[in-house]
Amino acid sequence: MAIPLYNKFIELVQSELGKEVGTGEFGADMQVSLVNDGPVTIWIDTKQRE
């Protein structure tokens, strides 16, 4: 259900901009690093805890 919605979003953005936009692989497993550059870091954990 999410992939067609993602593709539709990309189509709409390209239509509004009048040019092609870069995309990645939806749902890809990615490793991300973070360098804090401010006084506060807010950690949001979206996994439900019991």
A tleap script that builds the chain and sets N, CA, C and O, in Angstrom:
source leaprc.protein.ff14SB
mol = sequence {
  NMET ALA ILE PRO LEU TYR ASN LYS PHE ILE
  GLU LEU VAL GLN SER GLU LEU GLY LYS GLU
  VAL GLY THR GLY GLU PHE GLY ALA ASP MET
  GLN VAL SER LEU VAL ASN ASP GLY PRO VAL
  THR ILE TRP ILE ASP THR LYS GLN ARG CGLU
}
set mol.1.N position { 0.819 -1.194 0.000 }
set mol.1.CA position { 0.000 0.000 0.000 }
set mol.1.C position { 0.870 1.268 0.000 }
set mol.1.O position { 0.509 2.269 -0.620 }
set mol.2.N position { 1.998 1.223 0.685 }
set mol.2.CA position { 2.833 2.418 0.816 }
set mol.2.C position { 3.618 2.732 -0.459 }
set mol.2.O position { 3.808 3.903 -0.790 }
set mol.3.N position { 4.069 1.717 -1.168 }
set mol.3.CA position { 4.893 1.955 -2.352 }
set mol.3.C position { 4.126 2.716 -3.437 }
set mol.3.O position { 4.668 3.677 -3.983 }
set mol.4.N position { 2.882 2.329 -3.777 }
set mol.4.CA position { 2.143 3.128 -4.759 }
set mol.4.C position { 1.923 4.579 -4.296 }
set mol.4.O position { 1.946 5.497 -5.115 }
set mol.5.N position { 1.714 4.785 -3.012 }
set mol.5.CA position { 1.540 6.135 -2.478 }
set mol.5.C position { 2.842 6.934 -2.632 }
set mol.5.O position { 2.812 8.103 -3.014 }
set mol.6.N position { 3.967 6.307 -2.338 }
set mol.6.CA position { 5.276 6.927 -2.518 }
set mol.6.C position { 5.490 7.310 -3.980 }
set mol.6.O position { 5.916 8.425 -4.281 }
set mol.7.N position { 5.191 6.378 -4.886 }
set mol.7.CA position { 5.366 6.646 -6.317 }
set mol.7.C position { 4.464 7.778 -6.788 }
set mol.7.O position { 4.884 8.599 -7.604 }
set mol.8.N position { 3.245 7.836 -6.294 }
set mol.8.CA position { 2.323 8.908 -6.655 }
set mol.8.C position { 2.850 10.254 -6.149 }
set mol.8.O position { 2.761 11.261 -6.852 }
set mol.9.N position { 3.393 10.271 -4.946 }
set mol.9.CA position { 3.974 11.480 -4.387 }
set mol.9.C position { 5.112 11.988 -5.269 }
set mol.9.O position { 5.197 13.182 -5.557 }
set mol.10.N position { 5.987 11.075 -5.696 }
set mol.10.CA position { 7.098 11.442 -6.569 }
set mol.10.C position { 6.572 12.032 -7.874 }
set mol.10.O position { 7.090 13.045 -8.347 }
set mol.11.N position { 5.554 11.412 -8.459 }
set mol.11.CA position { 4.957 11.918 -9.692 }
set mol.11.C position { 4.412 13.329 -9.500 }
set mol.11.O position { 4.611 14.192 -10.354 }
set mol.12.N position { 3.727 13.567 -8.387 }
set mol.12.CA position { 3.153 14.882 -8.122 }
set mol.12.C position { 4.237 15.942 -7.929 }
set mol.12.O position { 4.106 17.062 -8.423 }
set mol.13.N position { 5.295 15.596 -7.221 }
set mol.13.CA position { 6.393 16.545 -7.007 }
set mol.13.C position { 7.049 16.887 -8.342 }
set mol.13.O position { 7.316 18.056 -8.624 }
set mol.14.N position { 7.307 15.875 -9.160 }
set mol.14.CA position { 7.921 16.113 -10.466 }
set mol.14.C position { 7.020 16.978 -11.336 }
set mol.14.O position { 7.500 17.847 -12.064 }
set mol.15.N position { 5.720 16.741 -11.260 }
set mol.15.CA position { 4.767 17.523 -12.041 }
set mol.15.C position { 4.775 18.987 -11.597 }
set mol.15.O position { 4.757 19.893 -12.431 }
set mol.16.N position { 4.802 19.213 -10.291 }
set mol.16.CA position { 4.798 20.579 -9.757 }
set mol.16.C position { 6.103 21.317 -10.069 }
set mol.16.O position { 6.089 22.512 -10.366 }
set mol.17.N position { 7.226 20.604 -10.000 }
set mol.17.CA position { 8.522 21.222 -10.248 }
set mol.17.C position { 8.832 21.346 -11.730 }
set mol.17.O position { 9.627 22.192 -12.141 }
set mol.18.N position { 8.201 20.502 -12.521 }
set mol.18.CA position { 8.466 20.503 -13.952 }
set mol.18.C position { 9.786 19.868 -14.320 }
set mol.18.O position { 10.323 20.113 -15.401 }
set mol.19.N position { 10.314 19.049 -13.420 }
set mol.19.CA position { 11.563 18.337 -13.705 }
set mol.19.C position { 11.624 17.069 -12.863 }
set mol.19.O position { 10.875 16.901 -11.901 }
set mol.20.N position { 12.530 16.192 -13.248 }
set mol.20.CA position { 12.683 14.921 -12.551 }
set mol.20.C position { 13.367 15.142 -11.200 }
set mol.20.O position { 14.273 15.967 -11.086 }
set mol.21.N position { 12.935 14.414 -10.195 }
set mol.21.CA position { 13.575 14.488 -8.875 }
set mol.21.C position { 14.260 13.154 -8.582 }
set mol.21.O position { 13.805 12.098 -9.020 }
set mol.22.N position { 15.337 13.222 -7.851 }
set mol.22.CA position { 16.055 12.013 -7.476 }
set mol.22.C position { 15.300 11.238 -6.420 }
set mol.22.O position { 14.678 11.829 -5.536 }
set mol.23.N position { 15.348 9.938 -6.502 }
set mol.23.CA position { 14.696 9.076 -5.516 }
set mol.23.C position { 15.660 7.972 -5.111 }
set mol.23.O position { 16.688 7.753 -5.752 }
set mol.24.N position { 15.316 7.302 -4.067 }
set mol.24.CA position { 16.089 6.152 -3.614 }
set mol.24.C position { 15.213 4.918 -3.666 }
set mol.24.O position { 14.169 4.910 -4.319 }
set mol.25.N position { 15.636 3.895 -2.986 }
set mol.25.CA position { 14.851 2.666 -2.915 }
set mol.25.C position { 13.953 2.742 -1.695 }
set mol.25.O position { 14.440 2.850 -0.570 }
set mol.26.N position { 12.624 2.685 -1.910 }
set mol.26.CA position { 11.670 2.778 -0.811 }
set mol.26.C position { 11.869 1.597 0.136 }
set mol.26.O position { 11.919 0.447 -0.299 }
set mol.27.N position { 11.980 1.885 1.416 }
set mol.27.CA position { 12.104 0.842 2.432 }
set mol.27.C position { 13.489 0.216 2.516 }
set mol.27.O position { 13.658 -0.836 3.134 }
set mol.28.N position { 14.478 0.851 1.903 }
set mol.28.CA position { 15.836 0.301 1.919 }
set mol.28.C position { 16.409 0.320 3.333 }
set mol.28.O position { 16.100 1.205 4.130 }
set mol.29.N position { 17.236 -0.654 3.625 }
set mol.29.CA position { 17.926 -0.710 4.911 }
set mol.29.C position { 19.125 0.230 4.823 }
set mol.29.O position { 20.008 0.040 3.987 }
set mol.30.N position { 19.154 1.238 5.683 }
set mol.30.CA position { 20.203 2.250 5.609 }
set mol.30.C position { 20.886 2.406 6.964 }
set mol.30.O position { 20.265 2.245 8.015 }
set mol.31.N position { 22.166 2.722 6.916 }
set mol.31.CA position { 22.901 3.070 8.123 }
set mol.31.C position { 23.159 4.567 8.076 }
set mol.31.O position { 23.686 5.083 7.090 }
set mol.32.N position { 22.790 5.256 9.135 }
set mol.32.CA position { 22.889 6.709 9.184 }
set mol.32.C position { 23.708 7.110 10.397 }
set mol.32.O position { 23.556 6.526 11.470 }
set mol.33.N position { 24.575 8.100 10.236 }
set mol.33.CA position { 25.324 8.613 11.375 }
set mol.33.C position { 24.872 10.035 11.655 }
set mol.33.O position { 24.300 10.693 10.785 }
set mol.34.N position { 25.125 10.506 12.854 }
set mol.34.CA position { 24.662 11.822 13.286 }
set mol.34.C position { 25.777 12.546 14.006 }
set mol.34.O position { 26.469 11.971 14.846 }
set mol.35.N position { 25.944 13.812 13.670 }
set mol.35.CA position { 26.864 14.684 14.399 }
set mol.35.C position { 26.011 15.780 15.025 }
set mol.35.O position { 25.406 16.585 14.317 }
set mol.36.N position { 25.968 15.807 16.341 }
set mol.36.CA position { 25.181 16.818 17.036 }
set mol.36.C position { 25.841 18.179 16.915 }
set mol.36.O position { 27.042 18.315 17.146 }
set mol.37.N position { 25.055 19.192 16.552 }
set mol.37.CA position { 25.574 20.543 16.411 }
set mol.37.C position { 24.567 21.511 17.032 }
set mol.37.O position { 24.068 22.416 16.362 }
set mol.38.N position { 24.284 21.317 18.274 }
set mol.38.CA position { 23.317 22.177 18.935 }
set mol.38.C position { 23.234 21.846 20.411 }
set mol.38.O position { 23.878 20.907 20.879 }
set mol.39.N position { 22.451 22.606 21.138 }
set mol.39.CA position { 22.379 22.406 22.577 }
set mol.39.C position { 21.484 21.245 23.017 }
set mol.39.O position { 21.557 20.812 24.167 }
set mol.40.N position { 20.641 20.739 22.110 }
set mol.40.CA position { 19.674 19.716 22.516 }
set mol.40.C position { 19.568 18.639 21.447 }
set mol.40.O position { 19.545 18.940 20.254 }
set mol.41.N position { 19.502 17.388 21.878 }
set mol.41.CA position { 19.181 16.282 20.983 }
set mol.41.C position { 17.915 15.635 21.506 }
set mol.41.O position { 17.838 15.270 22.679 }
set mol.42.N position { 16.930 15.493 20.650 }
set mol.42.CA position { 15.663 14.865 21.036 }
set mol.42.C position { 15.618 13.490 20.398 }
set mol.42.O position { 15.679 13.366 19.175 }
set mol.43.N position { 15.513 12.466 21.214 }
set mol.43.CA position { 15.466 11.088 20.752 }
set mol.43.C position { 14.011 10.656 20.726 }
set mol.43.O position { 13.337 10.699 21.756 }
set mol.44.N position { 13.512 10.241 19.565 }
set mol.44.CA position { 12.133 9.782 19.436 }
set mol.44.C position { 12.163 8.301 19.122 }
set mol.44.O position { 12.686 7.894 18.085 }
set mol.45.N position { 11.606 7.490 20.010 }
set mol.45.CA position { 11.554 6.039 19.827 }
set mol.45.C position { 10.123 5.686 19.449 }
set mol.45.O position { 9.206 5.839 20.255 }
set mol.46.N position { 9.936 5.212 18.218 }
set mol.46.CA position { 8.579 4.939 17.737 }
set mol.46.C position { 8.117 3.520 18.033 }
set mol.46.O position { 6.973 3.172 17.741 }
set mol.47.N position { 8.978 2.702 18.601 }
set mol.47.CA position { 8.578 1.334 18.919 }
set mol.47.C position { 7.745 1.334 20.200 }
set mol.47.O position { 8.091 1.992 21.181 }
set mol.48.N position { 6.657 0.593 20.175 }
set mol.48.CA position { 5.799 0.530 21.369 }
set mol.48.C position { 6.480 -0.291 22.449 }
set mol.48.O position { 7.073 -1.332 22.171 }
set mol.49.N position { 6.393 0.171 23.645 }
set mol.49.CA position { 6.971 -0.538 24.789 }
set mol.49.C position { 5.835 -1.074 25.635 }
set mol.49.O position { 4.799 -0.428 25.791 }
set mol.50.N position { 6.039 -2.242 26.171 }
set mol.50.CA position { 5.011 -2.830 27.037 }
set mol.50.C position { 5.396 -2.675 28.479 }
set mol.50.O position { 4.658 -3.107 29.365 }
savepdb mol mol.pdb
quit
